[in-house]
Amino acid sequence: MTESFQAGLSSLTEAVIRARSSETSYERGRGYYTGGAIKHRIRHPTCLEAHVEGSQTYGVSVWVAAPGEIKAHCNCPYDWGGDCKHIVATLLA
């Protein structure tokens, strides 16, 4: 699983990250990333975890569900389709 996770992360280009989210989420996530909102990031052998500061601190997890399929979860209330800004910031990092 470790190799597939590393391969999955290396396939995440900026274009792929942009396609996973709405334009608004992408732009806000990019701002979070460049503004230093990622306060804690840990790369485990099979997943990536981060804490991203927004209106409060949100937890993000990223993992490979199947070869070439990156999944992510954030505990923020975003529910409008695609990745939230916290996931975008984490993926950009």
C-alpha positions, 0 to 999 in steps of 0.5 A: 500500500505504501508504494501505491500511496506514494505513486498516487501522491506523485500523480497529483498535479496542480491541474488534477487538484483543480479538477477535483474542486470548484473554482472557488474552493481551488482559489481559496485553498490555494490562498490557504496554502500560500498563506501558511494555513497548514499548521500540522502535516504528517505523512504516514506510510499509507495516508497524509494527515493535516490540520488546516486553520480556517474559521477554526482548525479542520482535520484533513486525511488523504489516502489511496482507495485504489490504484490511481484513486486519491480519496480525501476527507475533511471534518469541515461542514463543506458539502457542495461537491468536490474538494473543500478549500482545506483539502485543496490546501493540503493537496497543494502542500 
